[in-house]
């Protein structure tokens, strides 16, 4: 995977976006090792930059060069209480 470390990250993002945009026209890319390894490398770099890969908007924004807002890890996750009570006491 480190074979991509010698290339500029902006160039790799551009190549990935172009390939990804053309997957439907070239389905053989879907199973190609190159695209898989490139995606893993970019995901590794994105996580280093603080991107939450489960948030597609963050991933997509990062690929397009957007700065990912810093998250305060000490704040912890937001908890939304759920109530199963049906009565209005």
Order of alpha helices (4+ residues) and beta strands (2+ residues): alpha-alpha-alpha
